[in-house]
């Protein structure tokens, strides 16, 4: 059964970030993770933005 085109946008999905110098492999991986919906791609974009701007990342949060 085909998916409906009227689905609500998922807040975990995100468009590709601004192009700096990404490879075809990066684009394919991004699309794969984005379609899977298992990772919050908005958070990934934010981390990429922080790295691009040269800002310091927060220490990792240990989840148990």
Beta strands, then each sheet from edge to edge (+ up, - down):
end
